[in-house]
Amino acid sequence: MTSADTDTDTATPPGAIMSAEMAEQPEVLRRILADGTPRIREVADAISGRGPRFVLLTARGTSDNAALYAKYLVEVLLGKPVGLTSMSTTTAYHAEPDLSDCLVITVSQSGGSPDLVASTEAARKAGAITLAVTNNADSPLAAVSAFHIDLLAGPERALPATKTYTAELLSLFLLVEALRGGDGSAADGLPDLAAQVLARRREVVELAQRYRFAQRLVITSRGYGYPTAREAALKIMETSYIPAQPFSGADLLHGPLAMVDNVSPVIAIVPDGRGGQALQPALDQLRARGADLTVVGQAHEVARTGPGFALPAGVAEEVQPILEILPLQMLAYEIAIARGLDPDAPRALAKVTETH
């Protein structure tokens, strides 16, 4: 989350800031592709020269979901082992792991949370190659990291992160592509496709009415779509206060499916590719149980289910999450508005969360 001034104008209509920042996403994606790619490639070349054998990802909140996406990218595209850091092992327990030959990537919109900074400092002292991915080049996190990638998203004022999340996804994809010697061309059409998705807001307004009085939600996916499920659940919880539980489709079958009945609302993100194929057993079970199912993803799955949001076809699976989250950001916004809430300023939250 950014460290920009977060005071909102009392005359501003509820949700106006979040709405404007969602609309900025196509331009942010264009900016990263045009202006951010050279720096990302420079960083990737320097890291490749040091030959890391494995990767650790460090993040909180929305950025943690972006880090999970990066975990899939590194494991699938680079074939390197990846872990998600437990920061308390160093900040609370003062563990001193040997991180020689390890690349530690810390993802944070603001780069200001003390535990992220302390964990990264500890990793660097332990021999790690440290990389910060932030929206603030002057942040404490950038200062303690050996390398830094700027998200170039501009100030983000709404408490729910939207444009910085998709900026993180694209930047992390371009980084992994550069590390493996790819050209990143799978991302070339994303800005225009994102604009097309965001222009379909009326479809999302209609979907939101299904969840105006919901008491809980289940959100599921597999593969590259699973981080999207987690981020969608977080956005819905922080904007409309509906308990939303994200599950891998595989984990859903290992017990939680029992809580789903014909009045239980479920949102399934169905990627076009292997993740969507892997999700089919869960979709079959949900349909058999008569679940109130909405699909975001493949057009034929939306047509089979009924309500949903079909995403553009022909997009490489590894970059589909950048488009998948857009209708779900809009859904979180529209549910909050329908419930009479202000998604710009969720209760009990601050833009920069300082955990230790």
C-alpha positions in Angstrom: 0.0 0.0 0.0 1.2 3.5 -0.8 2.3 6.0 1.7 0.4 8.8 0.0 -1.9 11.1 2.0 -5.1 9.1 2.5 -7.4 11.8 3.8 -10.5 11.7 1.6 -12.6 14.7 0.6 -15.9 14.5 2.5 -17.7 15.9 -0.5 -16.5 13.0 -2.7 -19.2 10.4 -3.4 -18.6 7.0 -1.7 -16.3 4.9 -3.8 -15.3 7.6 -6.2 -11.6 7.2 -5.5 -11.6 3.4 -5.8 -13.6 3.7 -9.0 -11.1 6.1 -10.5 -8.1 4.0 -9.5 -9.7 0.9 -11.0 -10.2 2.8 -14.3 -6.5 3.8 -14.3 -5.3 0.2 -14.6 -5.0 -0.1 -18.4 -2.8 3.0 -18.4 -0.7 1.7 -15.5 -0.2 -1.6 -17.5 0.9 0.4 -20.6 3.3 2.4 -18.5 5.0 -0.7 -17.1 5.3 -2.3 -20.5 6.7 0.9 -22.1 8.8 2.4 -19.2 9.3 -0.4 -16.7 10.5 -3.2 -18.8 14.0 -2.0 -19.4 14.6 -1.7 -15.6 13.1 -5.1 -14.9 15.3 -6.7 -17.5 18.4 -4.9 -16.0 17.5 -6.3 -12.6 16.9 -9.7 -14.0 20.2 -9.8 -15.7 22.0 -8.8 -12.5 20.2 -11.4 -10.5 20.8 -14.1 -13.1 24.5 -13.3 -12.9 24.5 -14.3 -9.3 22.8 -17.7 -10.0 20.2 -18.1 -7.2 19.2 -21.7 -6.7 15.9 -21.1 -4.9 13.5 -18.2 -4.2 11.7 -16.9 -1.1 8.8 -14.4 -1.4 7.9 -12.0 1.4 4.6 -10.0 1.5 1.5 -9.2 3.5 -2.2 -8.6 2.5 -2.9 -7.9 -1.2 0.8 -8.1 -2.0 0.9 -11.6 -0.5 -1.6 -12.7 -3.2 0.7 -11.2 -5.8 3.6 -13.1 -4.3 1.6 -16.3 -4.5 1.1 -15.6 -8.2 4.9 -15.2 -8.5 5.3 -18.5 -6.7 3.4 -20.2 -9.5 5.4 -18.4 -12.2 8.8 -19.3 -10.7 7.9 -22.9 -10.1 6.2 -23.5 -13.5 8.4 -21.3 -15.8 11.7 -21.3 -14.0 11.6 -24.7 -12.4 13.1 -23.4 -9.1 11.8 -24.2 -5.6 9.9 -21.4 -4.0 8.7 -20.7 -0.5 6.6 -18.0 1.2 8.4 -16.4 4.0 7.2 -16.6 7.6 8.5 -13.2 8.8 7.9 -13.9 12.5 10.7 -16.5 12.4 13.2 -13.6 12.1 11.3 -10.7 13.5 9.9 -12.5 16.6 12.0 -15.6 17.0 15.2 -14.1 15.7 16.1 -17.2 13.6 19.2 -17.0 11.5 18.7 -19.2 8.4 21.5 -19.6 5.8 20.1 -17.9 2.7 23.2 -18.2 0.5 22.2 -18.6 -3.1 18.6 -17.6 -2.3 16.7 -14.8 -4.1 14.4 -13.1 -1.6 11.7 -11.0 -3.3 9.7 -8.7 -1.0 6.5 -7.3 -2.5 4.9 -4.3 -0.9 2.9 -1.3 -2.3 4.2 1.2 0.2 7.5 -0.5 1.2 7.0 0.9 4.7 5.8 -1.9 7.0 8.5 -2.5 9.7 8.3 -6.3 9.5 8.9 -6.4 5.8 11.9 -4.1 6.2 13.3 -6.0 9.1 12.8 -9.4 7.4 14.5 -8.1 4.2 17.4 -6.7 6.2 17.9 -10.1 8.0 17.7 -11.9 4.7 20.5 -9.7 3.2 22.7 -10.3 6.2 22.1 -14.0 5.9 23.5 -14.0 2.3 20.4 -13.6 0.2 20.0 -11.6 -3.0 17.3 -9.1 -2.0 14.8 -7.5 -4.4 12.0 -5.1 -3.4 9.0 -4.7 -5.7 7.2 -1.5 -4.5 5.2 1.5 -5.6 7.6 3.8 -3.7 11.2 4.0 -4.9 12.1 6.1 -1.8 10.7 3.6 0.7 12.6 2.0 3.6 12.2 -1.4 1.9 13.8 -0.2 -1.3 16.6 1.3 0.7 17.6 -2.0 2.4 17.2 -4.1 -0.7 20.0 -4.8 -3.2 17.6 -4.3 -6.1 14.3 -2.5 -6.6 11.5 -2.6 -9.2 9.2 0.4 -9.2 5.5 -0.4 -9.9 5.0 3.0 -11.6 1.3 2.9 -10.6 1.2 6.5 -9.2 -0.3 7.4 -5.8 -3.0 5.1 -4.6 -5.5 6.8 -2.2 -8.3 4.3 -1.8 -7.7 1.8 1.0 -8.5 -1.2 -1.1 -5.5 -1.7 -3.4 -6.5 -2.2 -7.1 -4.1 -0.7 -9.6 -1.0 -1.6 -7.5 -2.1 -5.2 -7.4 -2.3 -5.6 -11.2 0.9 -3.6 -11.4 2.6 -6.1 -9.1 1.3 -9.0 -11.2 2.6 -7.6 -14.5 5.9 -6.6 -13.0 6.4 -10.0 -11.5 5.5 -11.7 -14.7 8.0 -9.6 -16.7 10.7 -10.3 -14.1 10.2 -14.1 -14.3 10.1 -13.8 -18.1 13.3 -11.9 -18.1 14.9 -14.4 -15.7 14.1 -17.3 -18.1 15.2 -15.4 -21.2 11.6 -14.8 -22.5 10.4 -11.7 -24.4 7.3 -11.1 -22.3 5.1 -10.9 -25.4 2.3 -12.7 -23.7 1.5 -9.4 -21.9 1.5 -7.2 -25.0 -2.2 -7.0 -25.4 -3.2 -6.7 -21.8 -3.8 -3.0 -21.5 -6.4 -3.0 -24.3 -8.0 -6.1 -23.0 -8.1 -4.7 -19.5 -9.9 -1.6 -20.9 -12.5 -3.8 -22.6 -13.1 -5.7 -19.4 -13.5 -2.6 -17.3 -15.9 -1.1 -19.8 -18.4 -4.0 -19.0 -19.3 -2.5 -15.6 -23.1 -2.9 -16.2 -22.7 -6.7 -16.2 -21.0 -6.5 -12.8 -23.7 -4.2 -11.4 -26.2 -6.9 -12.2 -24.1 -9.6 -10.6 -23.6 -7.6 -7.5 -27.4 -7.7 -6.7 -27.0 -11.4 -6.1 -24.7 -10.7 -3.2 -26.2 -7.6 -1.6 -27.7 -9.6 1.3 -25.2 -12.5 1.3 -24.0 -13.7 4.7 -20.9 -15.5 3.4 -19.2 -16.4 0.1 -17.0 -19.2 -1.1 -14.5 -18.4 -3.9 -12.5 -21.1 -5.6 -10.0 -21.7 -8.4 -6.9 -23.7 -9.3 -3.5 -23.0 -10.6 -2.7 -19.5 -11.7 -6.3 -18.6 -10.8 -6.0 -19.5 -7.1 -4.2 -16.2 -6.2 -7.1 -14.4 -7.9 -9.6 -16.2 -5.6 -7.6 -15.1 -2.6 -7.4 -11.5 -3.7 -11.1 -11.4 -4.7 -12.0 -12.7 -1.2 -9.9 -10.1 0.4 -11.4 -7.3 -1.6 -14.9 -8.4 -0.9 -14.2 -8.7 2.9 -12.5 -5.4 3.2 -15.1 -3.4 1.2 -18.4 -5.0 2.1 -17.5 -7.0 5.3 -18.9 -10.2 3.9 -16.9 -13.3 5.1 -15.5 -14.6 1.9 -13.5 -17.9 2.1 -11.0 -18.7 -0.7 -10.2 -22.3 -1.4 -8.2 -24.2 -4.0 -10.6 -26.4 -5.9 -8.7 -29.4 -4.6 -8.9 -28.3 -1.0 -12.6 -27.6 -1.4 -13.1 -31.3 -2.1 -11.2 -32.2 1.0 -13.9 -31.2 3.4 -15.2 -27.6 3.0 -17.5 -28.7 0.2 -19.8 -30.0 3.0 -20.8 -26.5 3.9 -22.0 -25.7 0.4 -25.7 -26.2 -0.3 -28.3 -24.9 -2.8 -28.4 -21.4 -1.1 -24.6 -21.1 -0.7 -23.1 -18.5 -3.1 -19.9 -19.7 -4.8 -17.8 -17.8 -7.2 -15.5 -19.9 -9.4 -12.6 -18.4 -11.3 -12.1 -20.8 -14.3 -8.8 -20.2 -16.1 -8.5 -21.0 -19.8 -5.9 -23.8 -19.6 -4.6 -26.4 -17.2 -5.9 -24.6 -14.1 -9.4 -24.7 -15.5 -9.1 -28.3 -16.3 -7.9 -29.1 -12.8 -10.9 -27.2 -11.4 -13.5 -29.4 -13.2 -14.0 -32.0 -10.5 -14.9 -29.2 -8.0 -17.2 -27.5 -10.6 -18.9 -30.9 -11.2 -19.5 -31.3 -7.4 -20.7 -27.8 -7.0 -23.2 -28.2 -9.8 -24.3 -31.5 -8.5 -25.0 -30.0 -5.1 -27.1 -27.2 -6.7 -24.8 -24.5 -5.4 -25.5 -20.8 -6.3 -22.6 -20.8 -8.7 -21.2 -17.8 -10.6 -18.3 -18.3 -13.0 -15.6 -15.8 -14.0 -13.5 -17.0 -16.8 -14.1 -19.2 -19.8 -17.1 -18.3 -21.9 -18.4 -21.8 -22.3 -18.3 -22.4 -18.5 -20.2 -19.1 -18.0 -22.8 -20.3 -20.5 -23.1 -23.7 -18.9 -23.6 -22.2 -15.4 -25.8 -19.2 -16.2 -24.7 -16.0 -14.4 -21.1 -15.0 -14.7 -18.5 -12.9 -16.5 -16.8 -14.2 -19.6 -13.2 -13.1 -20.0 -11.4 -12.6 -23.3 -10.2 -15.8 -25.0 -6.7 -16.5 -26.4 -4.8 -15.0 -23.5 -1.8 -17.0 -22.2 -2.8 -18.7 -18.9 0.2 -17.3 -17.0 -1.1 -13.7 -17.5 -4.8 -14.3 -17.2 -4.8 -13.3 -13.5 -4.2 -9.7 -14.6 -7.6 -9.8 -16.3 -9.4 -12.2 -13.9 -9.2 -9.8 -11.0 -10.7 -6.8 -12.8 -14.4 -7.9 -12.7 -13.9 -9.1 -9.2 -12.5 -5.7 -8.1 -15.6 -4.2 -9.7 -17.8 -6.7 -8.0 -16.4 -5.9 -4.5 -17.0 -2.2 -5.2 -20.6 -2.7 -6.5 -21.5 -5.0 -3.5 -20.2 -2.3 -1.1 -22.2 0.4 -2.9 -25.3 -1.7 -2.9 -25.0 -2.3 0.8 -24.7 1.4 1.5 -21.0 1.3 2.3 -18.0 3.4 1.2 -15.4 1.2 -0.4 -12.8 4.0 -0.3 -12.6 3.9 3.5 -13.3 0.5 5.0 -13.7 0.6 8.8 -10.7 -0.1 11.0 -8.2 -0.1 8.1 -5.2 2.1 7.4 -3.5 2.5 4.0 -0.1 1.6 5.4 -0.4 -1.3 7.8 2.6 -1.3 10.2 3.1 -4.9 11.4 6.1 -5.9 13.4 
